[in-house]
Amino acid sequence: MLPPVESVKLQEPVFPAPWQTALFRNYGYVPAARLAAALQCTEKDVAREAARMGLKELSCDGRWTEKGYITLIRNNWYLLDYDQMCVLLGCDERRLDFLLKEEDFLSVKLGGFKPRCEGVRYYPLGEEEKRKTARLAEAAKDFLAGRGKYFDFFTEFSSLPAAEARGEGARVVHGYLTPCGNAFAADAADYLPDALLAAYARTGVNGLWMHGVLSSLSPYPFKPALSANYRENREKLKALIRRAARFGVRIYLYFNEPRCLDIASFSDLSLAGQRQGEYAALCSSRGETEKYLYDAIYDLVKEIPDLGGIITITMSENLTHCNSQQTRNCPRCKNIPAEELASRVNNVIARAVRESGAKTEVIANLWGWSPLMGWSEAQTLRGVDLLDKDVSVMCVSEYGLRLNKGGVEVELSEYSVADIGPSAIARAALARAAEKGHKIYAKIQANNSWECSCVPYLPVFDTVYEHLKNLSEIGVKDYMLSWTLGGYPSVTLSLVRDFAEKGENFSLPRWYAETFGKESERVRAAVKEFCAAFKAYPISLGTLYYSPKNLGAANLWSLQPEEKHSAMVGFSFDDYKRWIDPYPYEVYLAQYEKLLRGWEKGLSLLESAENGEETRRLARYARAAYLHFKTDALQTEFSFYKKDVKKNAEKLLAIVGEEEKIVLSLAALQRQDPYIGFEASNHYFYTDRNLAEKYLQMRAMKETLRHFAAENALSAR
């Protein structure tokens, strides 16, 4: 069921004809025949008009529709209607609906609705449109001179198996390229090639987690069509498990079960429990629901007993058990405490695994067992008490951490690299779990977080080390080290490996020396500056999810009021009050100023040295992160001052000039490094084409602002 279509104000296009924007964003990324069909023109029209816009003749890079389709969807969300998007992607509405629902809440990241877009159709340009197009093509020629290295991942890594990682505990990450929808629809060798598995083994990773949907891996009695391919999917899972085992890596499935079903598909409506829009949970009080969950898990692990683990999440944005949401309307379950239903799901899964004879570990991720989902600390601890003794317990280390940033009191309810745990509630829950005999895990972000997801890792090794020490002191030896972001086999993960292997004999100075050689002292001094600066990051749910820093300089701006809400890790528009919350405007910018000043000190140390390969890589990612932080601050200022464009024309002109420099710098960095701008659940946040469009927009905006500034100067005389 596709998101509803709503009428919203669309931005003014950079190009004179609306269809040119579609052509500019998609040429070379989708087959010319599809682009022509979507625009209702010929392939000759496509080639001619692409050349007119400065796009040299390009063969289609099929990897975009296979591995970068989320980028294509985002680039066209505010441009094309559903029919045209399906033509462009080469899919039907059912496939598009699946992607929007299952690709890690993609529809939420796009705003939860589809903007109403008039059909973008080709028409021949007039003479003035041709002249304007020629000027734009000339301005953008440096961006369009060549192709970026998109998707050229891990070609620099050896695929030779490494020795199995040593040291105590599990170190589990999400595969850097692993799809977040149905991973089994693709060939695992594409997203987990041997070179990447070998790199994980060398950096000490011994577990990889991936999203699983139970109905795609076991028979689903309530709508059998959903499990039509389960046997094929199981064979792919078996093959992946065998191949990963050669590298000492185990595979974990991340389950958010039992999944809801659209109400129209219920053959027996009495089985429908909690309702949410057009969907309903399988009622948690009905025996059929528990039987399905047990049978599906039992059958799966009985056939695949070497599955490393099942990681559960029982309170989340998805509707699963009847009390997985704060609003409750199931007549049979609404008065049952949420911790009872959440624990019950874990216990059914654990019983199925135990009685199958499999050695698969069941790990209860306590994400959402918190005030964010309406839980008290007493409920969290009672939920732990209710868990089967065979269930391992995982807590987000920094969840509930109380902080003061610039005089503003905040409490973390999401991942952070800058601000480390364990929090008081994480300590209490893990202590209770250990007391009850459960194996305990900490969920942390070692490489990066939504604080800045566009670089493979952030250079804050000292902070990560302090986090590991804190957790070690309370007995944690097992880790989930990433969400969908943070799975790059980085030097940070090698730090975690060495910490686990060497225990009390681990030395941070020695790790720097072994990792960076003769540059280690300079790198360590730079990292010290980065760590101190990052503490100023004004963290909150708003800044993590709604601020401009993840899409970064690719966020298009407008001098007109946009009247749209920012969307999760994507479009930010001018909705600055949402992303700075709970910080006052002045405090938000002051915190960023501290961050940027400190980060600049670190960059000056790194970039002034004759660096080796690893240090050059670190410097690139540190610079890219800086550009993303800087554009966040700039767009916040821009959104604030554009409330009166004419009055603030000179200030806005300066801001736009700074943003223009960032666009140029970021484009240059991405051309050097295919990892910049990529994240598994968002694919590429931006391409050189997105940055070129922003650059052209900045140039046009400067002309308007100069005109206003000149008028202001005349009025002041």
N, C-alpha and C positions, 0 to 999 in steps of 0.2 A: 504494500500500500504506500504509494509515493507520498512524500510530504505535500501538504496543501499548498496551492498557489495563492500568493498574496500580492496585492499591488503596493509597490514601494517606489520611492523616488530613485531613479537610476542615475549614475554619474554621466556627465558629459564625456563623450568619447574623445580621444586624442586625434583620431583620424577623421577626415571630413565625411566619410560614408560609414555607417554602422557595420556593414559587412566587412570592411577593411580590418576592423578590430578582430573579428572572428578569423580572418585569413592570417593576420599577423600572429595571433596567439597559437594557431594550430598548424600552419604550413610546415611540412617536414616531420610533424609529430603524428599525424594520421595520414592514411593513404589519400592521395589527391582525389581519387574517385569518390571517397566518402565526403571529403570537404566540398567537392563540387555538388554532390547530391544534397548536402545540407544547405548549401547556398543557392541551389537551383541554377547552376550554371554549368559550363563545360570544363573539362580538365585544362583545355587550352586557356580558358579565361583565368583559371587559378594560376597557371604558370606565368601568364603575361602580367597579371596584377601583382603577383608576388615579386616579380622582378622590378616592377614599378616602385614597390615599397622598399626596395633595397635588399630583398631576400634572394640571395643567389640560388641558382637551381639546386635543389636538395632532393635526394632520394628519401623516401620515408624511413625513419628509424622505428622499426616495429616494436622496439623495447618500450616505447612510451605507452602503447595500448596494452602491452603485456605486464609491465612493471611500473608504469608511471600514470596509470589511468586516474588516480586520485588527483594528480596535478591537473590533468585535462578536465576533470569534472569541476574542480575549483575554478579554473581559469574561465570556464564557460557558464558558471552558475548564474551570474548576473548578466548574461549576454544572450543565451539561446533558450528556447523553450524545450520541454521534455522530448518532443518528437525529434527536433534537430539534434539534441544531445545523443539520443539513441542512434541516430544515423551516424553521427560523428564517431561514436564509440564502437559501432558495429554490434550493438546488443539490442535486446527488446526491453520493455519496461519492467518485466519480471527480474531480469538480470540487474538492471539499474537499481531497482528497489532493494535487492539483496545487498548490493554494494553499499548503499546508503545506510542500511540497517546493521549490517554485520561487520563492516570495516571500522571497528572501534568507534562506533557512534559518529560516523561520518556525517550523517544528516544533522546531528547536533552541532558539529563543527562548522557546518554551512549555514547555521542559523535556525534550523528546525522548520523551515518553509522554503518553497521555491519562489523566487521573485517572478512576477509576471513580466515576461519579455515578449515583445512583439516579434513576429517572425523576421529574422535577419536575412534578407534576400539580396542577391546580387543585382546591380543595375549599372550600366555604363556611366563612368564619371564624366562630369562636365569639365570644361577647360579650367575653371578656377580650382576645382577639386584636384585636378591633375597637377596644377602648379603647387598647391599646398602639399600634396603628397610627395612631390619631388623635393621640396624643402625639408620635409620630415625625414625622408630617406637619406638625404645628405647628412643631417644632424645625427642620425643613428648609425652611420656606416661603421664606426669603430666597434659597436656592439655586435654587428652582424657580419664582421669580417671572417669569422670561422665558427666552427661548432665547438661547443664545450665538450668535456670528457664525460658526459653523463653516463652513468651505469658502468663505467669502467672500474669496477670494484674488485679488489683483492687480487688483481693480476700481478702485483708486486710481491705477493706472499708465496712461499713454498707450500706445496701440497703434501710434502713428506710427513708421515705420522711422527708426532713427537712423543717423548716419554710421557707416561701417564702422570698427571699432576699429583704432587705429593701434598702432605699436610692434612690436618683434620678438617672435616666438614665439607658440606656441599657449597658450591659457588655457581649459582644458576643465573643465566641471563637470557634475554629474548634475542633470537638471531637478528643480526643487524638488518637483514633483508627479508626476514620471514613475513609472509602476508598475514594480515590481521583479520581476514575474513575466513574463507575456507582454504587453508594452506594445502589441503590435499587435492585441490583442483589443479595444482601446478606440480611440476617436477621438482622434487626437493633438491636435486643437484643444482638447480638454478639459483635457489635462495640459500642453500647451505652447501656450497661446493666444498670439495675436499680441502682446498686451500684455506677456506675460512674455518673449517673444523680443525685443521692443523694449527691455525693461528690461535684458536680458542685454547687448544691443549697447551700450547706454549705459554699462554698468559694465565694458565691455571684454572680456566673454566672447566668444570666437569659436569655441567648440566645445562640443557637448553630447554626453555619452556616455549610453548606455542599455544595459541588459542585453539580450543576444541569445541565443537558443537556436538553433543551426544547423539542427536538424531542423525548425524552424518556418519557416525561410527558404529551404531548399533540399531537394530530394528526399532521403529517408532510406531507403536500400535494406533496412535490417535490420528495420524495422518501419514500413512505408509509411504506416500510419494517423497516425503522429506528424507527417507532413508534408502531411497532407490539405489544409491551408489555406495552404500556402506561397506560392501565387501571389497570393492576396488580401493576405497579409502584405507581400509585396514591393511591391505597389501602394501600400499605406499608407506604407511606408518611402520610396518615391519621392516621394510627395506631401509628406511631412514634409521631406525633403531640399530640395525645390524651395522650400517656404515658408520654411524657415530661412535659405536662401541669400539671400532678400530682405533679411535683417537682418545679413548678413555672418557667419552662424553655420554651421559644418559639423557633421555628425552622425557620431558614432563608435559602433560596436557593441562591446560588451564581451563577449568570448567565453571560456567555460570549457569547452574542447573537447579531444577528442571525448567527448561525454557517455556515461556508463555506461547500461546497459540492464538491465531486470529479467531474471533468468536464465530465467524461464519463456518469454520472448519470443525467445530465441535459437533459430533454426531449425537452426543448426550449432553445437553446444556447443564445438567445437574453436576457435571464434573468441572464446570467452570467456577473458579473461585474469584479471587481479587480481579476486578476489572479496571482497565486503563485504556480509555479510548476504544478502539476496535479490537483490543486484545484482552485476553483473560489468562490468569495463571491456572495450571492444573491444580485443583483444590488440594491444599496440603492436608486436609482432614479426611480425604478419601483414600481408601486402601489401594485403589487402582494407581494412584500417583506414586505411592511408595513402592509398589510392586514394579512399576515401570522403571523407576530409578535403580532399584536393586538389580533387576534382570538385565538392564542395559549395561550397567557397570560390570556385573558378574560375567556376562557373555564376552565383553571386551577384554578384560584382563585374564580371563581363562584362556582365551586364544592368544593373547599377547602378554604373557606373564613377565616378560623382561622390560615392560614399560617402566621407566624409572620412577615416575610419580604422577599423582593427580593433585593439582593445586586448585583448591576451591575458593570461590568468592560467593558469599551468601547474602551480602547487603551491597547493592550497587545500583547503578542507573537502570539496569535491566530489571524487568518484572520476572521474578522466578517463583519463590514460594510466596504464599499469600500475604505475608507481612514483610516482604523485602522492600516495601516502600513505606513512607511515613503516613500516607493517606491509606486508610484501610476500609474496604467495603464488602469483604467476603462474609456472608452471614454466619458461616461455621467457624471461621478462623480469626475474625477481627479482634476477639478478646484474648486470644492466646498470646503471651509475651513473645516478642520477636526473637529473643534469644533462644526460646525453646524450639521454634521452627528452624532457625539457622543451625542450631546444633544438631537437630534431627536429620537435616540433609547430610551433614558431614558424617553422622553416625551410620546412616544407611549405606553411604558409599564405602565407609571403612568396613562394615560388616560384609558387604558384597566382595570386597577385595580379600578379606581374611578367609571367607568361606570358599573362595575360588582356589586358594592355595598360592596365589601370586605373591611376589615380594614387593609389589608396587607400593610406594609410600603415599599416604594420604596426608596432605598438608592443608590445614584450614588457615586461609588468609583472613585475618581479622579486620581488613579494610572495611570501614563502614560500621564496625561494632563500636560506635563512637557518637558523640553529640551531633556530628554532621547528619546522621541518620536517626537522630532522636533518642539515642541510647545514653543512659547514665553509666557511670563507672561501675556501679553495683550490677547492672545488667551485663556489662562486659565480663566481669569476673564470674557471674553466675553462668554465663554462656560457656566460659572455659570449664567450669565445674561439670557442666552437662556433657562435655565431649567424651567420646569413647577413648579409652586409654591408648588405643593404637593410633590416634590422630596426632600428628605433629602440629604445633601451633606457631603461626607466623604473625608478627606485629610489624606495622610500619613504625620504624624506630622513632621518627621525629613527630609522629601524630600527636597532637595535643600540646606540643611544645609552646610555652608562653614566652613571648618576646617583647622587647620595647625597641622600636625603631623610630628615632627622631622624636621621642616623647609620645609615640602612639603605641598603645598596648594591642598586640595581635596574638592570635593563637593559631598555630599551624593546623590545617586540616588536609594537607596534601604534601607531596614529596618536596624535599629541598636538599641541595648540596651545600648551600651557604650556611644553613643553620642546622646543627647536628643534634641527634638524640644520644641516648634514649630519653624520651619524655617521661614524666611521672606515670602516666597511664600505661605506656609501653613497659616500663619497669615493673609495674604492678601486675600486668597481665602475664608477662613472661615469667615473673617469679611465681605466680599462682600456677601456671602451666608446669613449670619445672617441679614445683612442690607436689603436683599431682602425678608426676612421672612422665610427662609428655616431653618429647624432643622439641627444642625451641629454635626458631629461625627469626632473623631480623630481615625485614625488607628495607633496603636502602637504595639510593641512586648514587653510584660511584662515579660514573663518567659524566653525566649531565642530568638535567631535569627540565621541566617546563620553564624554569628560570631562563634557560637558553637552550633550545633543543636543536638548533641548526648547525651545531658543531659536534663532531663525534665525541669529544671530551673537553672538559674545562680544566685549565691548568691550576688546580687547587689541591695538589697532592697532600700538603700538610693537613688540610682540613679533613680529608678522607682518612688519613692516618689517625687523627684524633678521634674520629667517629669509631673506627675499628677498635681502638684502645678502650673507649668507653663501653662498647658492647662486650668486649672480651672480659672486662671486669665483672659483668653480670652473668658470665657463663655462655655467651653466644659464640658458637663456632660454625654455624650454618647460615648461609645468606642467599637471598634472592637479590641480585645486584642491579636489576634494571626492570623498568616497565618496558613498553615497546620501544622507547628511546633509551639509549645507553648501552646498546649491545655491541659497540665497536670493540675489537680486541686490542685495547689500548695499553699504554704503559701504566695507566691507573689500575687496570685489572692485574697487571703483573705485580703492582704494589700489594694488592689484596692477597695474591698468591704467596708472595714472599713472607708476608705477615703470618699467613696460615702455616707455612712450612717451617719457619724459624722460631715462631713463638716468642719466648722471652729473649731469644738471641737476635731478634730482628733489630736492625739499626737503620734508621731513616737516612742518615748521612751516607752510609755504605750503599743503600739502595740508589741514592742520587748518583754516586760515583760510578756504580755498575751500569746504570741506565744511560747517563749522559757524558761519561768520561771526563775529558779535560774541561768541559763546559759546565760541570756539575755545580760548582760554586755560584757561577753567574745564574744558572737556571734556578737554583734554590733561592737566591736573593730575589729573582723576579717573581717566583711563586709565592714567596712571603708577602710581596706587595699585592698580588692578586687575591690571596686569601683574606688579607686585612680589608681590601677594598670591597670584596664580595659580601662581607658582613653588613655593608650598608644597603644591600639590595632591599627595596621596600616590598617585602613579600606579603601576599594575601591571595585569596582565591581570585580576586579581580585581576591583580597584576600577573599572576601565573597564566590565566586562561583568556583574558580579554584584552590585554595590552598589546601594542603593536610589535613586540620584540620577536615573536616567532616567525611571522610572515615578513617582518622587518621592513627593509627599504622597498620591498615589492608592494606594500600597502599603497594603493592609489589614494591621492588626496583630492580635496575639492575645496574651492573657496566659498561654495554655497553650503548652507546647512544640509546635512545628509539625512537626518531623520530616521536613521537605522541603528539598531543595537549591534554592538560588536559581538562577534561569534567566537566560540571556543578555539583558541590557538590559531585563528585565521584572520578574517576581516575585522578591522578595528574601527573603520569609519572615523567619526569625530566624537565618539561616545566616551570621552575621557573621564567623565565622572564615574562611570562604571568601573574602569580599570584602575583608577587611583584609589578607590574605596578600600579601607577606611581612612586613607591619608588625606589631609588637606592638600590642596594643589601645591602650595609653597613647600610643604614638607616632602612630598613625593619628589619634586625636582631637586630639593636640597640633598636628599638621599642619593639620587642619581649622580649629582655633582660630586659627592664624596666617592662614589663607586668609580666614576670615570677618571677622576684625578689620580686615584690610587692605581687604577688599571694602566693608565698612561705611564706611570713610573715603572711598572713591570715590563711594559712593552719596550721602553727605552733601553732597558737592560738586555732584553732578548734580541732586539733587532739591530743593536749596535755591534754585535759580536760576529765573528766568523764561525758560523754554526755548522754542526754536523747534521745529518739527515733528520734524526729524531728531534733535535732542537729546532730545526727549520719548520718541521711539521707542527710542533708545539706553538711556535711563534705565529704560524698561519692561523691556527684555531683561536689563539688568544686575540689576534687582530680581528678576526671575523666576529668573535663574541663581542668585542668592544664596539664594532659597528652596529651590531644588533641592539646593544644597550643604548648607544648614542641615538639611534633612530627612535627608540621608545621615548626618550626624553624630548627629542625634537618634535615628534608628532603630538605629544602631550601639550607642549607649548603652542604648536600650530593650532591645535583644536581649541585651545583657550583664547588665543588672540584673534582667531577668525570670527569671533562673535561680532566684531566690528572691523571688517576688512579694510575699509577706507581709512579709518582713524589709525589703525595699527599697520599700515602698509609697509613702513620701513622696517619694523620689527619682523613682520612676516617675510619680507624680502630676504633678510639675513638668515632666517630659519630655512627658507627654501634653498638658499645658496649652500648652506651646510648639508642639507639632505642630498642635494645634487652631488656633492663630493663623495658622500657615503655610497650613493648608487654606483658611481664610477669605481670606487675602491672595492666594493663588494663584488662587482662584476669581474674585476681583474683577479681577485682571489679565487672565485669559483672556476674561472677558466684554468687555474693551476691545479685545482683539487676537486675531484668529483664528489667527495664526501661532504663538502660544504653545502648546506641547504637541504640535505636529505634526512628523512626520518621515516621509519618503517610504516607508521600508521598515517602519514601525510604525504609520503613519497617526496618529490622535490617541492619545497615550499615556493620556490621561484626558479626561473631559468634566465638566461641572458635576454630572452625575449621580454619577459616580465620587467626586468630592470631597464631595458631599452624603452619600453612604454612609459615607465615611471620617469625616466630621464627626459623624454619628450614632453611629458606633462609638466615637469618642473620648469623647463624652458618657456613653455607657454604661460605658465603661472607668473614667472618673473616679469614677462612683458606687461601683464595686467597690473601687477603690483608696482612696477616702475611708473606706469601711467598714474596710478593713484598717489604715489609718493610725490610725483611732480606737481600734481594738483594741490597736494597738501603744502608743498613748499611755496607755491604761488599764493595760496590763501594766507600763509603766515607773513607775507611781505607787507 
